[in-house]
Amino acid sequence: MKRILILCFIVLGWLHSAFGQVTFNIDGFSEQYYGKVYFSDTTQTASAGWVEVYDRATKKKLIHVDADELSFDLYDNPQKAYITKIPYEEQSAILYKDFNFDGVKDFAIIDGFRNWTLGHSFKIFLASSKRFVFSDSFTELTQDNQGMFTVNAINKTISTKSKIGDTWYQYSDYIVENNKPKLIRRHTDDYEHAPFYRETIEELKGNKMVKTTRSSLALERYHIEECFKFHVDKVNKDIILCNFYDDRLYYVILDAKQNVEFYYPFEELRQTSDFIFYRKNGKLTFKNKDASYTIYDKSGKIGVDITYKGKTHQWKGNAKSRRGSIGKLLKISLDNVVYQ
């Protein structure tokens, strides 16, 4: 009896495994080709499997790609069997489009969620002499970015998107040369070092990528309050004291183009006593390894004195440019300010 029960469990397990496997046809994307997608376990929302492309006339298999993970819920509805939402939402297992702008359509075949953002990844096969040839360079764009790239047939460019959480985004544009994608432009938005925002633009000029970078305060994104701000006409700069996350004070210098030229404290040097605020004379002071700073707001006079290598530079603020006051610091409690 025990052996019979064990045999029954083995048979039932085999049946469950067999019934859990399924192959779907993918059609409607070409008059010349059709596809198949196989799932090893339909009891799960995603499972390993494979994707294949066939010649409709000869029934010959042209492409086979093993996939470590396929989303079953996408293909159990025939109306969703051939879709794509760029760059990384719902995407079909087979995409049929001209990727290298030679006038002949190519194939992108899903191979799972292998790119570094855990989004859909594809293997690209370019049409060539009545067959399809695997392309390392085009495939790399889907493996190293977030989902399938966007194809602009009018401008003959390919675009990719990458991100890390909600703090780092990168957008890249490519042209096709010698049947390979070539980077011509890259735009990176970096919010990783709050409360600052860094924008980097790289553009191909001649045979060289030229990089430009700007850094600014991400006031709206981080709900930063400007406690005190004024302009120094002498050096054409803005001085800002801002309250970050309601518990931290920052001193920031913006240049004429509103780029962050200097800020304090640096995150790695942050202490509980970064600043000292003197209530009686309305002065705020701090020091770093290079200089000491005194920001003042008293009797209508505003500005900052910077002492560097024994010499004091007086940056007098334009009273008409004033926004807020140092007195705002009296109304809040900041972790890195000592009140005296």
N, C-alpha and C positions, 0 to 999 in steps of 0.2 A: 504493500500500500504506500509506504514511504517513497519508494522508487517511482511509483505511478504519479504521486503528487509532484515530485521534483520534475518529472518529465513534462507534466502539465504546465508547470510554471515556465519551463524552458520554451515550450511551444507557444504559450501565451506571450512571452516576452518577444519571441521572434515575430509573431503576428503583429504585435504592437509596433515593432520596429519597421516591418514591411509596410504596414498601413500608414505609418508616419512619413513615408517617403512619397514624393510626388514630382512629376515633371509637367510644366506648363509650356504651351506654345506662345511665342511672342510674334505677332504679325501686324501688318498694316503700315510698316515703316518703309517698305520697298516692294516693288513688283518683282524684283529679281531675287531677293533674299528673304528668309524668315529665320526666327531664332527659337531656341529652347532654353528653359531655365529649370534646374533640378534642385530640389530641397531635400536634405537628408532627414529632417525632422520637422514636420508641420505642426507638431504639438507646441512648438516654441514660436515666439514672434520673429526670431531670427535663428538661422542655422547655416551650417556649411553646405556647399553645393557646387554647381558649376553652371557656366553659361556657354552656349554654342551658337554658331551662325552657319546656316546651310544655304546652298544654291537651290533655288526653287525648281529649276528645270531638271537638274541631275540628281537632286537629293544628296549631293556630296557635302560632307562637313568641311567647312573652310576655316573655322576658328574655334578653339576650345580654350576656356579660361577657368581655372579652379578658383573658387571664392571661399575665403575662410568664414565669411558671414554674409548672409542675404536676408533681407527683411521680407518674411513670408506675407505679412498683411498687405504689402504693396501689390502682390501679384495674384491674390485670390479674387480680385475684381478685374475682369477682362477690360473694363473701360480705363483702368489705370495702368495697363500693361506697357504703354509706351508714352511716358511723360518725362518731363525734366523741369525742375525749378532751380535755376542757377542761383547761387553756386552750390548749395549743399543741403537743400531741403529734400523733398521727395524726388527721386530720380530713377529712371528705368535702368534695367540691367544692360540694355543695348541702346546706344545712341548712334545715329547714322547721319553724318553731316560732313561737309568739306572743312577739314581743320587746317590744311596747309595751302588753301586757296589756289589749287591747281585745276579747279573745275570738276573734280571727281570726288564723290563722297567717300568718307572714311568711316571706321568703326571705333567707338569707345565702348569697352566691355567692363562692367563692374567686377572688381575682384575682392570686394569687402569694404572694411573700414580701416584701411591701412595708413592713411595719411596721419601726420603728427597731431592733428586736431581731432582725431577719431571720427572724421567725416567720411563720406563716400570716396572711394578711390577707384581709378579706372586704369585699364591697359589700353593703349592707343595703337590701332593698326591702320596704316596708311595704304590706300589703293595704289597698286603698282603692277602693270603688265598682267592684268586679269587675276591678280592675287593680292592678298593683304599682308603687309610686312609690319612686324612689331617695331614700334619706335620708342627707344629709350628716352630721348629728349622730350617728346610730347608726354609720355607717361609720367615723367618726373614732375611735370607741372601739376598733375592731379595727386601725386603721392606726397609732394612737399608743401601743398597748399590746402585750402579748405574746399574740398569738393571739386566738381568739374569746372573747368575754365569756361569763360564766355567768349563766343566767337562773333566778331563784328565783320560781316562780309563786305560792308560798304567801305570801311576804312582799312580792311584787311589786317586787323589786329586781333590779338588774343589777350584776354585779361584774366588775372587771378586775384583771389582774395585770401588773406590769412589773418588770424587773430589769436590772441591769448587772453582768455577771459573777456573782461570788459575794459581792459587797460591798454591793449596794444593791437593796432590794426595796420595791415599792410596791403596796398593795392599795386599791382604790377601790370604793365602793358608790354606786349611783345609783337614784333613783326616776324615773318618767316623768311629766312635766308638759307639757301642750300638745303631745303627741306627740314630745317630745324628752327625752333623758336629762338628769337634773339631779343634780349631785354633792351627796351628803349626808354622806359620811364618807370620809376618806382616812387610811391608816396607812402610814408610811414607816419602814423599818428601814435604817439607814445604818452600814456597817462600813468605810467608805472611809478613815477616819482612825484606823487601828489605833494603839494597842490599845483605842480607845474605841468605844463603841456609842451611836448617837444614835437615839432613837425620837421621831417626830413624829406627833401625832394631830390631824387637822382634822375638826371636826364642825359641821354646820349647826345653828345655834341661832337661831330666828326667821328673819331674812333675812340673817344674817351667819355666815360661816365662822369658828369660834373655834379657834385653834391652841394646842396645848400641846406642850412639848418637854422631854424628859429625856435626860440623858447619863450613861452609866455605864461601868465597866470590863468589857470582854468577856473575862473571865478564862479561861473554859473554851475559848472559840473559838480564842484565840491561845496557849493553854498558858502563861499568865502565872503566874509564881511570886511570891507575896507574901513578900518577904524580911523585912519588918518592918511591923507594923501596930499602932496603938493608938488609943484614943478620948480626945478632949479634952472633959471634962464641961463646962467653962466655956463653950464655944461650941457644944457638941453636934455635933462633927464628928469624922470618922475621918481619920487620917493614914496614908498607905500609901507604902512604898517597894517597888517591884516590879521584877522582872527580866523584861524583854521580849525574846523571841527569844534568850535566853542571852548577849546582848552589850550590852544597853542598860538603863540605870537610869532609872526614872521616879519622880517625887514627885507624889502625888495627894492632893487634899483632897476628901472626900465630905461632903455636907451631911446633915442629919437624915433625908432621904428617900433617901439613897444615890445622889444625883445628883452627877456630877463638877462641883465648884465651881471647881476650879483644878488645873492640872497643869503640870509642867515636866519636860523642855524642850519648847517648842513646836517642831514639826518644822522650820519654816523657820529657826529660830534654833539648831538643833542644832550643837554643836561637839564636839571630842574631849575637851574639859575642862569639861563642863557642871558636874560635881561635883568637890569635893575631900574626900577621906576622910582624917582624921587618926587614925592607928592608936593612938597613945598615949592620947588622951583620949576615943576613941570618938565623935567628932563628924563629922558630914557637913555640908558647907556648899555653898551655891550662891547666885548673884545673878542677878537680871534687871534690867530698866531701872527698876523701881519700888522694889524692896526686896532685902534680903539675908536669907537663911534659915540657921539652924543647928539641925540635928536631933541630939539627943544621946541616948545610951544608956549610962549609966555608974553603977555602984554602986547599981543598982536604980531609978535615976531616969531617966525618959523624958520626952520632950517636944520642942517646937520653939520657938525664939525668932525672932521676925520683926521686923526693924528697917525701919521705914517713915518717911520724912521725919524722921529723927533720933530717933524714939521707938521703943523696943523693947517688943514685946508678947510676954509669956511665956505660951505655951500648955503647961501641964503635963499630961502624959498620965496616964490612969488605969492604974496598974500591973496591975490585975486584967484589963484589956482587952488586955494585951500578947499579940501573936502574933509569933513569930520574934524576931530581934534584928538590930541593925546589924552585929554580928559576922559575920553570914552573908556580908557583902560581902568579908570577908577570904578566903573560901573560893572565890570566883569572880573572874574577870577580866572587867571591863565596859569597853567601848570609851570610854564618856564619863565615866569616873571616874579621877581622878588620886589615887594612893595615896601618902601621906606619913607 
